[in-house]
Amino acid sequence: MIRFLRTFLFIGIASFATAADRPNIVLILCDDLGYGDVGFHGAQDIQTPQLDALAEGGIICTSGYVAHPFCGPSRMGLMTGRYPHAFGAPFNLPGAHHGMTAVDHEGIPEGETTLSESLQQAGYHTGAIGKWHLGASPAHHPNQRGFDHFYGFLGGGHQYFPEEYRPLYEKRVKAGVKRIHDYVTPLECNGKAVRESEYLTDAFSREAERFIRDAAPKEQPFFLYLAYNAPHSPLEAKEDDLSIFASLADDDRRTYAAMVYAVDRGVGRVVDALKDTKTYEDTLIIFLSDNGGNESLGADNGALREGKGSVFEGGHRVPMVFHWPDHIPSGRKIDYPVSTLDFYPTLLGLAKTSIPRGKVLDGIDLWEAFLTDRLPSRTSPIFTLRHRLGYSDAAARRDQWKICRAYDTKWKLYNLDHDLSESRDLSHQHPERVREMVALMERWSRGLPEPRWFDSPEVQSNWEETAMPHYDETFEINR
């Protein structure tokens, strides 16, 4: 019934313009890619020529933000245009091996119309390749959430070499294990298990290329969501790629660099497929990471403080590029904040379709700001909220100003234009600014529901035992 009503609401809303009137959209997402690990952000020891070419020919968003510093909630924010906290999803969905059967049927709520569903209803041919992590039950499967085609895995991560993960899976099946670790399960294509033979990053690049070649002849635009799991752990790379970085002494950094290089090679394959099918000029390509790099596993977030999981800049500020020949000015850097929450309204605007009736969005349409290079007008700051054991880290950015409370300490204020590493606290010089921004974030927090799931039994137990989330304490300025 929900699916029928959603379809009905779109009747008369979508302006089914011709494919030529609307761009194809290729959204490429990396997993745990460090801010400083691409050439266009100054990487010296990792080569990313394909990504650098897109950046040179498009717009680099130097202040690109995701909705959460962890994978699952970040992706849910991107796909819904809402903070994941707003529908009870501030934690990763737990892996199957945790045995948390109560959340087996959880994922993005069916009442939240996804970006893919909106584009599909607007006449786009849609495909998702790679990592999903937005719900593994039949109701939350990509094919039920707006994607005509899906090739990849449903969990939060995966091993990269089929010849290594396949025997582990078969051994567990033979032993009668019912809840097998997501990282070793077979890939699937539209609900059916497939026997993959390639290194996963190359396999996803291959499938993305195939989707483009199949979609190009259709009399409709296409939307491709290419969600690599690289360079997320486990650190596994091909020998040929490792040899390119033989001079790197640190084993983790060398493997990580080789994994990023494989992604860059895949982006080149995607661009070549677009050019071969004569759809390159008609395609908006967006590239970014789902959160900051994991510095304990070889990533480098450049001048940013900390990394994955943090509300400091290194946790949720990511590499981000927009590229569309003859439509986006080339060689431009945009320094004002751009959030993945803005993707939903911006892309629906380009698709010439309306926001679904009743749909709540937390972002804004940025297209005019992109073209005019004007600072977009936001009614509220960009928020970041990460729950820890017994307390929460919180941050908010408005223009160049950022307030931050981490590790249960006092609120601090930073001017990111002059202090990218967040090392100089200005809260004593501007107490009124701190009070104003904390009040705005506290007001936002009042409507947040309890989490609908937790990423592990331990986190759930701690939440219940310590009566989280303690927002009164989080937003107390003088504590």
C-alpha positions as semicolon CSV with decimal commas, in nm:
position;residue;x (nm);y (nm);z (nm)
1;M;0,000;0,000;0,000
2;I;0,284;0,243;0,088
3;R;0,449;0,174;-0,244
4;F;0,117;0,235;-0,428
5;L;0,053;0,563;-0,249
6;R;0,404;0,681;-0,319
7;T;0,356;0,610;-0,689
8;F;0,020;0,785;-0,687
9;L;0,162;1,098;-0,527
10;F;0,409;1,134;-0,810
11;I;0,139;1,135;-1,078
12;G;0,119;1,489;-1,210
13;I;0,428;1,593;-1,014
14;A;0,711;1,458;-1,226
15;S;0,763;1,652;-1,545
16;F;0,864;1,372;-1,774
17;A;1,094;1,581;-1,986
18;T;1,307;1,417;-2,248
19;A;1,641;1,268;-2,153
20;A;1,818;1,552;-2,334
21;D;1,656;1,805;-2,098
22;R;1,789;1,639;-1,786
23;P;2,135;1,512;-1,701
24;N;2,233;1,157;-1,637
25;I;2,367;1,138;-1,282
26;V;2,664;0,926;-1,172
27;L;2,719;0,943;-0,797
28;I;3,048;0,778;-0,696
29;L;3,099;0,716;-0,327
30;C;3,419;0,595;-0,161
31;D;3,430;0,434;0,183
32;D;3,660;0,587;0,448
33;L;3,867;0,788;0,198
34;G;4,091;1,042;0,369
35;Y;4,055;1,412;0,289
36;G;4,424;1,433;0,201
37;D;4,437;1,113;-0,006
38;V;4,352;1,255;-0,349
39;G;4,576;1,453;-0,578
40;F;4,338;1,750;-0,597
41;H;4,382;1,791;-0,221
42;G;4,757;1,767;-0,237
43;A;4,833;1,397;-0,192
44;Q;5,200;1,334;-0,268
45;D;5,227;0,958;-0,228
46;I;4,899;0,844;-0,388
47;Q;4,832;0,905;-0,756
48;T;4,468;0,977;-0,853
49;P;4,494;1,105;-1,213
50;Q;4,135;1,020;-1,309
51;L;3,987;1,194;-1,008
52;D;4,219;1,489;-1,054
53;A;4,099;1,527;-1,413
54;L;3,737;1,541;-1,295
55;A;3,832;1,795;-1,030
56;E;4,020;2,011;-1,280
57;G;3,723;2,008;-1,514
58;G;3,463;2,075;-1,246
59;I;3,404;2,217;-0,900
60;I;3,594;2,110;-0,590
61;C;3,390;2,159;-0,274
62;T;3,663;2,215;-0,018
63;S;3,405;2,218;0,264
64;G;3,210;1,910;0,162
65;Y;3,028;1,746;0,454
66;V;2,843;1,422;0,517
67;A;2,555;1,378;0,761
68;H;2,742;1,152;1,003
69;P;3,104;1,043;1,059
70;F;3,019;0,672;1,016
71;C;2,926;0,477;0,703
72;G;2,566;0,364;0,747
73;P;2,412;0,681;0,893
74;S;2,609;0,891;0,642
75;R;2,469;0,693;0,348
76;M;2,119;0,705;0,490
77;G;2,146;1,083;0,513
78;L;2,259;1,107;0,152
79;M;1,983;0,879;0,024
80;T;1,701;1,046;0,220
81;G;1,810;1,410;0,231
82;R;1,760;1,401;0,608
83;Y;1,978;1,368;0,912
84;P;1,970;0,996;0,996
85;H;1,903;1,087;1,359
86;A;1,564;1,223;1,249
87;F;1,434;0,871;1,179
88;G;1,620;0,688;1,453
89;A;1,932;0,584;1,261
90;P;2,239;0,740;1,430
91;F;2,419;0,402;1,441
92;N;2,540;0,158;1,179
93;L;2,313;-0,138;1,120
94;P;2,474;-0,433;1,301
95;G;2,640;-0,709;1,101
96;A;2,468;-1,046;1,082
97;H;2,734;-1,204;1,305
98;H;2,620;-0,992;1,599
99;G;2,302;-1,199;1,615
100;M;2,075;-0,899;1,682
101;T;1,765;-1,056;1,527
102;A;1,539;-0,776;1,652
103;V;1,679;-0,547;1,382
104;D;1,683;-0,797;1,094
105;H;1,404;-0,604;0,923
106;E;1,533;-0,255;0,989
107;G;1,667;-0,001;0,741
108;I;1,562;0,331;0,594
109;P;1,193;0,359;0,694
110;E;0,955;0,287;0,409
111;G;0,787;0,619;0,477
112;E;1,107;0,799;0,377
113;T;1,108;0,840;0,000
114;T;1,466;0,790;-0,112
115;L;1,653;0,989;-0,373
116;S;1,657;0,682;-0,597
117;E;1,280;0,638;-0,564
118;S;1,221;1,002;-0,655
119;L;1,445;0,979;-0,962
120;Q;1,294;0,646;-1,065
121;Q;0,945;0,793;-1,042
122;A;1,066;1,090;-1,246
123;G;1,156;0,857;-1,532
124;Y;1,521;0,777;-1,461
125;H;1,667;0,432;-1,519
126;T;1,841;0,359;-1,188
127;G;2,125;0,134;-1,082
128;A;2,317;0,071;-0,759
129;I;2,657;-0,097;-0,765
130;G;2,866;-0,196;-0,462
131;K;2,798;-0,146;-0,093
132;W;2,439;-0,095;0,027
133;H;2,430;-0,094;0,413
134;L;2,083;0,063;0,417
135;G;1,885;-0,246;0,516
136;A;1,910;-0,613;0,419
137;S;1,551;-0,733;0,449
138;P;1,333;-0,777;0,137
139;A;1,148;-0,451;0,210
140;H;1,476;-0,258;0,227
141;H;1,650;-0,424;-0,066
142;P;1,782;-0,180;-0,331
143;N;1,537;-0,318;-0,586
144;Q;1,256;-0,215;-0,350
145;R;1,403;0,126;-0,275
146;G;1,417;0,282;-0,618
147;F;1,683;0,086;-0,806
148;D;1,598;-0,103;-1,123
149;H;1,931;-0,283;-1,103
150;F;2,159;-0,382;-0,815
151;Y;2,494;-0,559;-0,808
152;G;2,690;-0,580;-0,484
153;F;2,645;-0,669;-0,119
154;L;2,392;-0,561;0,141
155;G;2,605;-0,533;0,456
156;G;2,856;-0,282;0,585
157;G;3,174;-0,430;0,441
158;H;3,329;-0,718;0,250
159;Q;3,653;-0,896;0,177
160;Y;3,797;-0,812;-0,164
161;F;3,929;-1,139;-0,309
162;P;3,665;-1,400;-0,402
163;E;3,921;-1,681;-0,389
164;E;3,973;-1,595;-0,022
165;Y;3,621;-1,520;0,102
166;R;3,437;-1,793;-0,092
167;P;3,600;-2,088;0,095
168;L;3,526;-1,917;0,429
169;Y;3,161;-1,882;0,337
170;E;3,132;-2,239;0,213
171;K;3,298;-2,368;0,528
172;R;3,048;-2,185;0,747
173;V;2,755;-2,309;0,541
174;K;2,882;-2,665;0,569
175;A;2,916;-2,623;0,945
176;G;2,552;-2,514;0,969
177;V;2,624;-2,156;1,075
178;K;2,300;-1,962;1,037
179;R;2,424;-1,604;1,072
180;I;2,734;-1,576;0,858
181;H;2,957;-1,268;0,872
182;D;2,858;-1,020;0,599
183;Y;3,219;-0,984;0,484
184;V;3,231;-1,333;0,331
185;T;2,883;-1,377;0,185
186;P;2,840;-1,404;-0,196
187;L;2,771;-1,092;-0,397
188;E;2,430;-1,068;-0,555
189;C;2,266;-0,933;-0,866
190;N;1,904;-0,829;-0,820
191;G;1,849;-1,070;-0,534
192;K;2,032;-1,370;-0,677
193;A;2,374;-1,483;-0,557
194;V;2,655;-1,455;-0,813
195;R;2,996;-1,621;-0,828
196;E;3,231;-1,325;-0,861
197;S;3,586;-1,383;-0,979
198;E;3,746;-1,036;-0,976
199;Y;3,892;-0,818;-0,705
200;L;3,586;-0,636;-0,573
201;T;3,683;-0,282;-0,668
202;D;3,749;-0,394;-1,026
203;A;3,426;-0,595;-1,026
204;F;3,221;-0,293;-0,923
205;S;3,394;-0,077;-1,186
206;R;3,315;-0,344;-1,447
207;E;2,950;-0,354;-1,346
208;A;2,925;0,024;-1,347
209;E;3,065;0,030;-1,699
210;R;2,815;-0,237;-1,802
211;F;2,524;-0,043;-1,653
212;I;2,623;0,270;-1,847
213;R;2,653;0,081;-2,176
214;D;2,314;-0,084;-2,120
215;A;2,146;0,240;-2,009
216;A;2,284;0,473;-2,275
217;P;2,058;0,356;-2,561
218;K;1,742;0,393;-2,353
219;E;1,516;0,689;-2,418
220;Q;1,546;0,806;-2,059
221;P;1,820;0,952;-1,842
222;F;1,998;0,725;-1,595
223;F;2,108;0,747;-1,234
224;L;2,405;0,534;-1,128
225;Y;2,496;0,505;-0,761
226;L;2,845;0,352;-0,758
227;A;2,926;0,286;-0,393
228;Y;3,273;0,139;-0,358
229;N;3,366;-0,026;-0,029
230;A;3,729;0,076;-0,085
231;P;3,944;0,178;0,091
232;H;3,743;0,048;0,391
233;S;3,897;-0,242;0,584
234;P;4,005;-0,513;0,543
235;L;4,318;-0,370;0,382
236;E;4,350;-0,590;0,072
237;A;4,504;-0,488;-0,259
238;K;4,618;-0,648;-0,585
239;E;4,987;-0,723;-0,625
240;D;5,007;-0,511;-0,941
241;D;4,871;-0,211;-0,752
242;L;5,092;-0,274;-0,450
243;S;5,400;-0,272;-0,673
244;I;5,323;0,085;-0,778
245;F;5,363;0,195;-0,416
246;A;5,661;-0,023;-0,326
247;S;5,851;0,282;-0,200
248;L;5,606;0,337;0,087
249;A;5,760;0,188;0,400
250;D;5,441;0,154;0,604
251;D;5,252;-0,163;0,509
252;D;4,909;-0,021;0,588
253;R;4,976;0,299;0,395
254;R;5,105;0,105;0,097
255;T;4,801;-0,124;0,086
256;Y;4,564;0,166;0,144
257;A;4,728;0,364;-0,139
258;A;4,692;0,067;-0,374
259;M;4,323;0,039;-0,286
260;V;4,265;0,409;-0,361
261;Y;4,455;0,370;-0,688
262;A;4,217;0,086;-0,786
263;V;3,922;0,317;-0,725
264;D;4,082;0,585;-0,941
265;R;4,132;0,332;-1,219
266;G;3,765;0,239;-1,191
267;V;3,659;0,602;-1,218
268;G;3,857;0,614;-1,542
269;R;3,660;0,315;-1,671
270;V;3,334;0,492;-1,587
271;V;3,444;0,808;-1,769
272;D;3,556;0,604;-2,071
273;A;3,218;0,427;-2,083
274;L;3,040;0,763;-2,077
275;K;3,258;0,892;-2,360
276;D;3,221;0,574;-2,566
277;T;2,842;0,589;-2,537
278;K;2,839;0,964;-2,612
279;T;2,674;1,040;-2,278
280;Y;2,972;1,212;-2,115
281;E;2,860;1,564;-2,206
282;D;2,513;1,493;-2,070
283;T;2,625;1,346;-1,737
284;L;2,673;1,505;-1,398
285;I;2,942;1,314;-1,207
286;I;2,966;1,359;-0,831
287;F;3,253;1,207;-0,635
288;L;3,296;1,197;-0,257
289;S;3,367;0,982;0,048
290;D;3,105;0,863;0,297
291;N;3,308;0,992;0,595
292;G;3,663;1,078;0,694
293;G;3,956;0,845;0,657
294;N;4,050;0,590;0,923
295;E;4,393;0,709;1,028
296;S;4,465;0,385;1,213
297;L;4,438;0,201;0,881
298;G;4,658;0,409;0,656
299;A;4,441;0,710;0,575
300;D;4,554;1,072;0,580
301;N;4,308;1,353;0,645
302;G;4,559;1,626;0,568
303;A;4,535;1,934;0,787
304;L;4,202;1,824;0,933
305;R;4,180;1,715;1,296
306;E;4,114;1,346;1,368
307;G;3,928;1,112;1,131
308;K;3,646;0,863;1,088
309;G;3,396;0,873;1,374
310;S;3,493;1,221;1,494
311;V;3,290;1,541;1,501
312;F;3,613;1,730;1,437
313;E;3,661;1,814;1,069
314;G;3,851;1,495;0,984
315;G;3,550;1,282;1,067
316;H;3,285;1,432;0,843
317;R;3,455;1,671;0,598
318;V;3,531;1,478;0,282
319;P;3,673;1,509;-0,071
320;M;3,386;1,622;-0,296
321;V;3,377;1,704;-0,668
322;F;3,098;1,799;-0,911
323;H;3,169;1,762;-1,283
324;W;2,940;1,831;-1,582
325;P;3,100;1,955;-1,908
326;D;2,969;2,290;-2,032
327;H;2,728;2,320;-1,740
328;I;2,957;2,354;-1,438
329;P;3,242;2,606;-1,446
330;S;3,572;2,420;-1,458
331;G;3,868;2,475;-1,231
332;R;3,668;2,633;-0,948
333;K;3,700;2,573;-0,576
334;I;3,398;2,643;-0,356
335;D;3,485;2,706;0,006
336;Y;3,138;2,746;0,155
337;P;2,984;2,441;0,326
338;V;2,814;2,185;0,101
339;S;2,634;1,893;0,261
340;T;2,526;1,559;0,117
341;L;2,185;1,656;0,256
342;D;2,179;1,911;-0,026
343;F;2,208;1,644;-0,295
344;Y;1,842;1,540;-0,281
345;P;1,683;1,880;-0,356
346;T;1,963;1,977;-0,595
347;L;1,941;1,662;-0,806
348;L;1,562;1,662;-0,814
349;G;1,579;2,019;-0,938
350;L;1,810;1,912;-1,221
351;A;1,578;1,619;-1,293
352;K;1,295;1,873;-1,335
353;T;1,072;1,698;-1,085
354;S;0,911;1,813;-0,763
355;I;0,991;1,711;-0,409
356;P;0,748;1,431;-0,308
357;R;0,442;1,558;-0,126
358;G;0,501;1,565;0,248
359;K;0,873;1,490;0,214
360;V;1,086;1,661;0,480
361;L;1,435;1,766;0,370
362;D;1,724;1,903;0,573
363;G;1,926;2,036;0,279
364;I;1,887;2,305;0,014
365;D;1,908;2,326;-0,365
366;L;2,261;2,445;-0,436
367;W;2,254;2,465;-0,813
368;E;2,215;2,841;-0,848
369;A;2,489;2,895;-0,590
370;F;2,717;2,664;-0,788
371;L;2,661;2,857;-1,108
372;T;2,685;3,205;-0,957
373;D;2,947;3,124;-0,692
374;R;2,733;3,289;-0,426
375;L;2,711;3,183;-0,064
376;P;2,386;2,985;-0,030
377;S;2,137;3,090;0,235
378;R;2,076;2,834;0,510
379;T;1,819;2,865;0,787
380;S;2,026;2,653;1,026
381;P;2,386;2,537;1,068
382;I;2,513;2,201;0,946
383;F;2,496;1,965;1,245
384;T;2,705;1,661;1,339
385;L;2,610;1,433;1,627
386;R;2,789;1,113;1,725
387;H;2,682;0,911;2,030
388;R;2,955;0,753;2,242
389;L;2,939;0,539;2,557
390;G;2,755;0,751;2,813
391;Y;2,777;1,086;2,633
392;S;2,758;1,244;2,287
393;D;2,995;1,445;2,070
394;A;2,829;1,734;1,889
395;A;2,927;2,005;1,643
396;A;2,766;2,266;1,419
397;R;2,900;2,484;1,140
398;R;2,760;2,812;1,010
399;D;2,968;2,998;0,751
400;Q;3,327;3,000;0,884
401;W;3,226;2,936;1,246
402;K;3,213;2,597;1,411
403;I;3,116;2,500;1,764
404;C;3,232;2,164;1,889
405;R;3,196;1,954;2,201
406;A;3,396;1,631;2,200
407;Y;3,495;1,374;2,462
408;D;3,258;1,523;2,722
409;T;3,451;1,850;2,749
410;K;3,327;2,209;2,722
411;W;3,196;2,368;2,406
412;K;3,465;2,527;2,191
413;L;3,447;2,768;1,898
414;Y;3,669;2,768;1,590
415;N;3,706;2,996;1,289
416;L;3,769;2,744;1,013
417;D;3,881;3,010;0,767
418;H;4,190;3,068;0,981
419;D;4,213;2,747;1,183
420;L;4,143;2,439;0,973
421;S;4,303;2,211;1,231
422;E;4,067;2,333;1,507
423;S;4,350;2,413;1,747
424;R;4,254;2,764;1,868
425;D;3,944;2,790;2,084
426;L;3,772;3,129;2,045
427;S;3,475;3,063;2,273
428;H;3,592;3,316;2,534
429;Q;3,619;3,591;2,270
430;H;3,273;3,519;2,124
431;P;3,051;3,371;2,398
432;E;2,734;3,505;2,237
433;R;2,807;3,317;1,915
434;V;2,857;2,996;2,110
435;R;2,527;3,042;2,296
436;E;2,338;3,114;1,973
437;M;2,472;2,813;1,783
438;V;2,436;2,572;2,077
439;A;2,076;2,688;2,120
440;L;2,004;2,616;1,753
441;M;2,149;2,266;1,780
442;E;1,964;2,197;2,104
443;R;1,638;2,303;1,939
444;W;1,710;2,062;1,654
445;S;1,779;1,778;1,898
446;R;1,445;1,808;2,077
447;G;1,257;1,632;1,800
448;L;1,498;1,343;1,757
449;P;1,357;0,998;1,833
450;E;1,531;0,716;2,017
451;P;1,759;0,499;1,802
452;R;1,576;0,214;1,633
453;W;1,890;-0,001;1,638
454;F;2,247;-0,010;1,767
455;D;2,561;-0,135;1,597
456;S;2,639;-0,393;1,867
457;P;2,484;-0,548;2,179
458;E;2,744;-0,370;2,392
459;V;2,645;-0,027;2,264
460;Q;2,277;-0,105;2,318
461;S;2,340;-0,219;2,675
462;N;2,541;0,093;2,754
463;W;2,271;0,319;2,607
464;E;2,007;0,159;2,828
465;E;2,221;0,135;3,143
466;T;2,334;0,499;3,127
467;A;1,993;0,635;3,021
468;M;2,130;0,803;2,711
469;P;2,124;1,040;2,524
470;H;2,161;1,306;2,801
471;Y;2,090;1,599;2,568
472;D;2,042;1,835;2,865
473;E;2,405;1,774;2,958
474;T;2,528;1,781;2,598
475;F;2,388;2,128;2,537
476;E;2,480;2,279;2,872
477;I;2,732;2,549;2,787
478;N;2,907;2,598;3,121
479;R;2,951;2,234;3,210
